[in-house]
Amino acid sequence: MCCLGLILVRGGLQISLKGKGITILLLSLIPCVIDATAHALLGMALFDMPIEVSYCMGFATSPVATIIVVGAVLRLSGLGYGTSKGIDTTIIPACTFDNIVSLIAFGICRALTFQIAATNKNLGNGGSAGLSIGFLFVQVIVGVLAGGLFGLCGYAFKYLEKHSWSIYLKLAYCIVIGLTFIIGSE
């Protein structure tokens, strides 16, 4: 998870969304759903998994492909390939949104899996699946708002005087904020 975050941050620094909204949306949704469905079908066929568990596996493994793509696109754009047509600034945000879709879909499938398992094992109600899914969207909205707030706070570093220790202060800020998000999401 840490490597995924580092690659997405590195790629996120190069995001440009001008006039590419529908392209980025399609490049993020279609491969994510197809990849997760292929993994789910294989899980059902090879391991005799229930469909909800298979989709959990599918959405958990689908971001792996985007990690490889982002690394390759960053390397190629550094060499100058595809930059004139904006290929790198289209693929990197699509991979970022692909990972977001995968994480949300995994949470939804996981909530449904636990709800179905609790119902099948007669363990009581097991909680509301709708409440769990709604809570996932609340987490995303709070995460976006907190990220925007911490980003605005980080903008204050632009106005600090340049000292030999200022880069270490920025590094410490990024590490503390990153750990805060990781621990806070649990």
Backbone bond lengths (Angstrom), bond angles and torsions (degrees), N, CA, C in turn:
res aa  C-N    CA-C-N  psi(-1)  N-CA   C-N-CA  omega(-1)  CA-C   N-CA-C  phi
1 M - - - 1.446 - - 1.527 110.78 -
2 C 1.320 116.54 -35.17 1.464 120.56 -179.63 1.526 110.14 -66.04
3 C 1.333 117.16 -43.59 1.471 120.66 179.10 1.521 110.90 -63.11
4 L 1.319 116.99 -41.14 1.459 121.04 177.47 1.522 110.03 -59.30
5 G 1.316 116.68 -44.73 1.460 120.43 179.10 1.517 112.42 -62.60
6 L 1.333 117.40 -42.10 1.460 120.28 179.96 1.520 111.84 -64.77
7 I 1.333 116.93 -42.93 1.461 119.79 -179.95 1.521 110.73 -66.45
8 L 1.336 117.16 -39.79 1.462 119.46 179.78 1.525 111.88 -69.19
9 V 1.326 117.53 -35.20 1.465 119.49 176.18 1.520 109.53 -66.48
10 R 1.323 115.92 -43.77 1.472 119.82 178.78 1.530 110.78 -60.96
11 G 1.317 116.78 -42.65 1.454 120.36 177.64 1.513 112.36 -72.89
12 G 1.328 117.20 -32.96 1.461 121.24 -178.32 1.510 113.38 -67.31
13 L 1.308 116.68 -21.55 1.455 119.26 177.73 1.526 111.71 -70.70
14 Q 1.346 117.26 -13.57 1.460 121.14 -178.39 1.526 112.55 -109.93
15 I 1.327 118.10 15.33 1.463 121.05 -175.23 1.524 110.99 -74.38
16 S 1.331 114.80 134.70 1.455 122.71 172.25 1.524 107.01 -139.67
17 L 1.320 117.48 119.39 1.463 121.37 -173.70 1.524 113.48 -105.08
18 K 1.303 118.53 14.09 1.472 121.17 -175.59 1.524 111.71 -63.31
19 G 1.327 117.46 114.40 1.447 123.03 172.99 1.512 116.32 65.03
20 K 1.319 117.76 18.09 1.460 120.66 -176.29 1.527 112.38 -120.65
21 G 1.322 117.10 17.96 1.456 121.07 -172.21 1.515 114.52 -57.21
22 I 1.338 118.05 -52.79 1.465 120.53 -176.32 1.519 110.79 -69.32
23 T 1.326 117.41 -35.11 1.462 120.77 178.01 1.518 110.72 -64.41
24 I 1.319 116.13 -45.39 1.465 120.09 179.25 1.522 110.43 -65.48
25 L 1.315 117.08 -40.02 1.464 120.94 178.46 1.529 111.27 -60.69
26 L 1.325 116.09 -47.31 1.462 119.57 179.87 1.523 112.26 -67.88
27 L 1.339 116.84 -38.57 1.462 120.15 179.08 1.530 112.59 -69.87
28 S 1.311 116.89 -17.96 1.463 118.87 178.12 1.525 112.02 -94.86
29 L 1.326 118.11 -39.41 1.462 120.40 -175.15 1.529 113.70 -78.75
30 I 1.327 116.85 -48.05 1.469 119.84 -173.06 1.527 112.37 -63.10
31 P 1.344 120.19 -51.63 1.468 118.41 179.38 1.528 113.37 -64.08
32 C 1.339 116.42 -34.10 1.462 119.92 179.81 1.524 111.09 -63.67
33 V 1.317 116.38 -47.64 1.464 120.54 -178.22 1.533 110.91 -68.35
34 I 1.320 117.60 -41.38 1.471 120.42 179.71 1.519 110.71 -65.92
35 D 1.329 117.17 -43.23 1.466 120.65 179.41 1.525 110.91 -63.78
36 A 1.317 117.02 -45.66 1.467 120.33 179.93 1.525 111.28 -65.29
37 T 1.326 117.31 -38.27 1.467 120.58 178.79 1.519 111.04 -67.17
38 A 1.328 117.12 -40.55 1.473 119.76 177.61 1.525 110.87 -62.78
39 H 1.340 116.63 -43.28 1.465 119.26 177.53 1.527 110.97 -64.94
40 A 1.323 116.45 -39.20 1.467 120.06 -179.60 1.529 110.63 -65.27
41 L 1.313 117.18 -43.43 1.466 119.96 179.17 1.533 111.53 -64.81
42 L 1.320 116.37 -39.29 1.465 119.25 176.15 1.525 111.54 -65.84
43 G 1.321 116.42 -40.20 1.463 120.00 177.85 1.518 112.27 -63.17
44 M 1.337 115.59 -38.68 1.463 119.17 178.73 1.524 110.83 -70.87
45 A 1.326 117.15 -39.60 1.459 120.40 -176.90 1.519 112.55 -75.69
46 L 1.324 117.42 -44.52 1.468 120.10 -174.81 1.521 113.92 -84.19
47 F 1.313 116.82 -37.98 1.465 119.94 -172.32 1.523 113.52 -112.53
48 D 1.317 117.20 2.01 1.459 122.92 178.92 1.537 111.59 55.57
49 M 1.322 115.21 42.91 1.467 121.42 179.32 1.522 109.71 -82.87
50 P 1.318 117.14 151.63 1.468 119.33 170.30 1.532 109.58 -65.83
51 I 1.304 116.28 156.84 1.467 120.45 -174.06 1.526 112.57 -62.52
52 E 1.331 117.43 -38.01 1.472 118.78 -178.48 1.525 111.86 -68.76
53 V 1.327 117.21 -36.52 1.468 120.66 176.92 1.525 109.81 -70.45
54 S 1.330 117.00 -36.93 1.465 120.99 178.17 1.521 111.13 -63.33
55 Y 1.332 116.69 -41.22 1.457 118.62 177.63 1.526 111.67 -70.33
56 C 1.312 118.04 -31.42 1.473 119.68 172.96 1.524 109.82 -59.63
57 M 1.336 115.68 -45.77 1.457 120.03 177.95 1.526 110.51 -63.37
58 G 1.313 117.19 -42.32 1.458 121.17 -179.06 1.514 113.19 -62.16
59 F 1.329 116.76 -45.39 1.459 119.40 -179.86 1.528 112.03 -75.88
60 A 1.321 117.79 -20.84 1.463 119.88 175.91 1.526 111.27 -77.04
61 T 1.333 117.32 -30.73 1.467 119.89 -177.72 1.525 113.60 -96.52
62 S 1.320 119.08 -13.81 1.470 119.37 -176.98 1.534 114.19 -67.05
63 P 1.334 122.00 -28.54 1.472 119.01 177.81 1.524 114.24 -69.85
64 V 1.326 118.14 -11.73 1.462 119.78 -178.70 1.527 110.65 -63.13
65 A 1.318 117.66 -39.34 1.463 120.84 -179.25 1.524 111.36 -63.71
66 T 1.328 117.32 -36.65 1.465 119.17 -178.62 1.516 112.24 -70.37
67 I 1.324 117.72 -27.88 1.461 120.39 176.66 1.519 109.47 -62.24
68 I 1.315 116.48 -43.11 1.460 121.28 179.84 1.526 110.12 -66.52
69 V 1.327 116.84 -42.05 1.463 120.91 -178.37 1.522 110.98 -65.22
70 V 1.334 118.12 -45.21 1.469 120.95 -177.95 1.517 110.41 -62.51
71 G 1.325 117.70 -44.02 1.462 119.94 178.73 1.518 112.32 -60.79
72 A 1.330 116.65 -43.17 1.466 120.37 179.98 1.529 111.35 -67.95
73 V 1.329 117.48 -41.52 1.465 120.73 -179.44 1.522 110.68 -66.16
74 L 1.328 117.72 -39.29 1.463 120.08 177.41 1.519 111.19 -63.24
75 R 1.319 116.60 -41.27 1.459 120.60 179.11 1.536 110.84 -65.49
76 L 1.333 116.74 -45.48 1.465 120.42 -179.11 1.527 112.43 -68.67
77 S 1.328 117.40 -37.42 1.466 118.98 178.35 1.525 110.68 -69.03
78 G 1.324 116.53 -29.55 1.463 119.62 174.62 1.516 111.89 -66.00
79 L 1.321 116.45 -27.97 1.464 120.70 176.45 1.527 112.49 -86.62
80 G 1.345 117.20 -5.33 1.453 121.28 176.22 1.515 115.11 99.36
81 Y 1.329 118.50 1.67 1.462 120.99 -179.34 1.529 110.91 -79.08
82 G 1.324 117.69 130.18 1.453 122.98 173.15 1.510 115.70 77.29
83 T 1.306 118.07 1.72 1.466 119.39 -177.16 1.524 112.20 -76.42
84 S 1.319 117.85 -29.50 1.472 119.17 -178.39 1.531 111.77 -69.65
85 K 1.318 118.04 -30.44 1.465 121.28 179.13 1.523 112.66 -97.32
86 G 1.320 117.62 -0.84 1.456 120.91 177.01 1.515 114.76 75.47
87 I 1.313 116.99 26.56 1.465 120.25 -179.03 1.524 110.40 -66.26
88 D 1.330 115.87 -42.67 1.465 119.20 -179.08 1.526 112.14 -65.40
89 T 1.329 116.95 -37.45 1.470 119.39 -179.50 1.523 112.26 -79.82
90 T 1.322 117.73 -2.38 1.464 121.41 173.22 1.523 110.73 -99.80
91 I 1.313 116.86 -41.82 1.469 120.57 -175.13 1.525 111.95 -73.97
92 I 1.321 117.32 -39.49 1.473 119.45 -176.96 1.530 112.24 -64.64
93 P 1.348 120.66 -46.78 1.472 118.26 175.06 1.521 112.80 -64.50
94 A 1.337 117.47 -33.90 1.464 119.79 177.78 1.524 110.46 -63.21
95 C 1.321 116.98 -40.14 1.471 120.20 177.47 1.524 110.99 -66.72
96 T 1.316 117.03 -37.28 1.463 120.53 177.79 1.524 110.76 -63.86
97 F 1.330 117.42 -47.18 1.462 120.56 179.65 1.530 111.18 -69.62
98 D 1.342 117.38 -29.66 1.456 121.13 174.24 1.524 110.22 -60.04
99 N 1.318 116.79 -43.36 1.466 120.36 179.13 1.522 111.34 -67.16
100 I 1.318 117.44 -37.20 1.460 120.42 177.76 1.521 110.32 -64.09
101 V 1.338 116.22 -45.40 1.466 120.70 177.93 1.526 110.41 -61.19
102 S 1.333 116.91 -41.96 1.465 120.49 179.66 1.522 111.79 -62.18
103 L 1.332 116.48 -42.64 1.463 119.78 -179.37 1.527 111.56 -65.86
104 I 1.327 116.70 -42.27 1.465 119.64 179.63 1.529 110.43 -67.53
105 A 1.335 116.99 -43.96 1.464 120.23 179.95 1.530 111.13 -65.56
106 F 1.330 117.11 -36.14 1.463 119.71 176.01 1.523 110.51 -63.13
107 G 1.327 117.07 -43.15 1.468 120.19 178.34 1.513 112.10 -61.93
108 I 1.349 116.52 -40.16 1.464 120.14 178.61 1.523 110.16 -65.33
109 C 1.324 117.15 -46.06 1.474 120.43 179.63 1.523 111.17 -63.83
110 R 1.325 116.58 -38.21 1.464 119.87 178.97 1.519 111.07 -65.37
111 A 1.339 117.29 -42.68 1.465 120.47 178.09 1.518 110.67 -61.92
112 L 1.328 117.20 -43.05 1.466 120.53 177.94 1.526 111.76 -65.98
113 T 1.324 116.91 -38.26 1.468 120.65 179.16 1.523 111.13 -62.08
114 F 1.321 116.93 -46.63 1.461 119.53 -179.86 1.516 111.76 -67.68
115 Q 1.330 116.92 -35.05 1.467 119.88 177.66 1.526 110.21 -65.39
116 I 1.323 117.32 -45.21 1.469 121.15 -179.71 1.522 110.74 -67.03
117 A 1.336 116.94 -39.71 1.465 120.18 179.63 1.522 110.98 -65.20
118 A 1.330 117.55 -40.38 1.461 120.39 179.20 1.520 110.97 -66.98
119 T 1.315 116.72 -36.34 1.463 120.58 178.93 1.529 111.09 -70.42
120 N 1.339 116.58 -41.79 1.466 120.66 -178.28 1.521 112.91 -69.59
121 K 1.306 118.01 -32.83 1.469 121.90 -177.92 1.513 112.82 -90.02
122 N 1.339 117.37 3.87 1.465 122.95 -178.92 1.522 111.50 54.39
123 L 1.329 115.55 44.43 1.462 120.78 179.54 1.524 111.36 -94.42
124 G 1.267 116.51 18.49 1.453 119.79 -176.99 1.514 109.35 97.65
125 N 1.287 115.28 -160.26 1.455 120.48 -175.29 1.518 112.06 -72.65
126 G 1.326 119.15 -40.45 1.452 121.87 -179.56 1.522 113.91 76.28
127 G 1.318 118.73 6.59 1.455 121.75 179.81 1.511 111.40 91.03
128 S 1.287 114.91 165.02 1.456 121.13 -178.16 1.522 110.34 -87.43
129 A 1.332 116.92 127.58 1.466 120.86 177.40 1.519 110.15 -67.35
130 G 1.331 117.31 -37.09 1.457 120.88 178.41 1.518 112.07 -62.99
131 L 1.331 116.84 -38.81 1.452 120.87 177.88 1.531 110.59 -66.27
132 S 1.332 116.68 -40.93 1.465 120.48 178.21 1.523 111.25 -63.57
133 I 1.328 116.81 -42.63 1.458 120.87 179.66 1.528 110.43 -67.37
134 G 1.314 117.96 -41.43 1.459 121.08 176.44 1.521 112.08 -62.15
135 F 1.327 115.94 -37.77 1.460 120.39 178.46 1.527 110.91 -65.18
136 L 1.341 118.17 -32.50 1.464 121.09 176.56 1.530 110.94 -61.07
137 F 1.322 116.73 -43.68 1.459 119.72 179.88 1.526 111.62 -69.15
138 V 1.321 117.58 -33.78 1.461 120.85 174.82 1.530 109.99 -64.03
139 Q 1.343 116.90 -40.71 1.459 120.54 177.70 1.518 111.40 -61.79
140 V 1.319 117.09 -40.85 1.469 120.27 179.76 1.521 110.27 -64.86
141 I 1.324 117.62 -44.95 1.465 120.85 -179.10 1.532 110.51 -64.28
142 V 1.327 117.36 -43.45 1.467 120.58 178.47 1.533 110.08 -64.70
143 G 1.329 117.31 -39.08 1.465 120.77 178.13 1.519 112.24 -63.16
144 V 1.326 116.91 -42.02 1.472 120.62 178.81 1.528 109.98 -65.67
145 L 1.327 117.43 -43.65 1.464 120.29 179.32 1.529 111.49 -64.98
146 A 1.331 116.86 -42.86 1.468 120.03 178.82 1.526 110.71 -66.43
147 G 1.336 117.14 -39.49 1.459 120.15 177.54 1.518 111.87 -63.01
148 G 1.335 116.60 -40.70 1.460 120.07 176.55 1.521 111.94 -64.02
149 L 1.333 116.19 -41.35 1.466 120.53 178.83 1.520 111.40 -63.72
150 F 1.338 116.92 -46.74 1.467 119.88 179.81 1.530 111.27 -68.50
151 G 1.337 116.70 -30.82 1.459 119.62 175.07 1.515 111.73 -65.73
152 L 1.340 116.19 -40.96 1.469 119.66 176.73 1.525 111.25 -66.07
153 C 1.326 116.72 -36.83 1.466 119.58 176.28 1.529 110.64 -65.85
154 G 1.337 115.88 -37.90 1.462 119.72 177.68 1.521 112.65 -68.38
155 Y 1.319 116.93 -22.61 1.456 121.19 177.89 1.525 111.05 -64.13
156 A 1.319 116.78 -22.39 1.466 120.66 179.79 1.526 111.77 -65.63
157 F 1.330 117.62 -20.36 1.464 120.50 178.74 1.531 111.55 -64.61
158 K 1.312 116.20 -21.59 1.463 120.29 179.32 1.527 110.75 -64.00
159 Y 1.317 116.60 -28.37 1.450 120.88 -175.07 1.524 113.08 -96.71
160 L 1.327 117.80 1.48 1.463 120.01 176.00 1.520 110.39 -77.04
161 E 1.316 115.12 149.64 1.455 118.90 176.48 1.526 109.14 -68.21
162 K 1.314 115.24 148.55 1.464 120.76 -179.85 1.530 109.27 -78.43
163 H 1.331 114.83 112.12 1.459 121.51 175.35 1.518 107.95 -124.75
164 S 1.297 116.30 169.33 1.465 119.78 179.37 1.530 111.28 -69.54
165 W 1.319 117.29 -21.76 1.462 120.65 -178.25 1.525 113.02 -96.39
166 S 1.342 118.64 -4.50 1.465 119.88 -175.16 1.527 112.40 -66.33
167 I 1.322 117.94 -32.37 1.468 119.69 178.34 1.530 110.36 -67.02
168 Y 1.325 117.48 -34.05 1.465 120.83 178.03 1.532 111.32 -70.64
169 L 1.309 116.11 -32.58 1.460 120.21 175.49 1.528 110.50 -66.29
170 K 1.327 116.97 -42.26 1.462 120.98 176.90 1.526 111.09 -64.19
171 L 1.330 116.35 -41.19 1.460 120.86 178.40 1.524 110.80 -62.83
172 A 1.320 116.85 -44.61 1.465 120.44 178.90 1.531 110.67 -63.30
173 Y 1.321 117.27 -39.19 1.474 121.24 177.62 1.526 110.36 -60.90
174 C 1.331 116.63 -46.89 1.469 120.44 -179.60 1.527 111.86 -63.76
175 I 1.320 117.49 -41.11 1.468 120.96 179.85 1.524 110.43 -65.91
176 V 1.319 117.28 -45.55 1.467 120.75 -179.09 1.536 110.76 -64.10
177 I 1.322 117.39 -43.19 1.462 120.45 179.71 1.528 110.24 -66.36
178 G 1.331 116.45 -43.00 1.463 119.85 178.70 1.518 112.08 -60.65
179 L 1.333 116.78 -45.72 1.470 120.16 178.10 1.521 111.38 -66.34
180 T 1.325 117.11 -34.46 1.450 120.53 177.66 1.518 110.61 -62.83
181 F 1.328 117.25 -42.62 1.463 120.38 178.17 1.522 111.93 -66.49
182 I 1.323 116.61 -41.66 1.473 119.88 -179.64 1.517 111.10 -65.00
183 I 1.323 116.69 -47.58 1.466 120.18 -179.32 1.529 110.69 -70.70
184 G 1.325 116.94 -37.51 1.456 120.92 -179.79 1.517 112.95 -67.33
185 S 1.328 117.05 -26.99 1.476 119.31 -179.26 1.516 111.65 -76.27
186 E 1.306 117.98 -15.91 1.473 120.59 179.27 1.461 108.82 -78.60
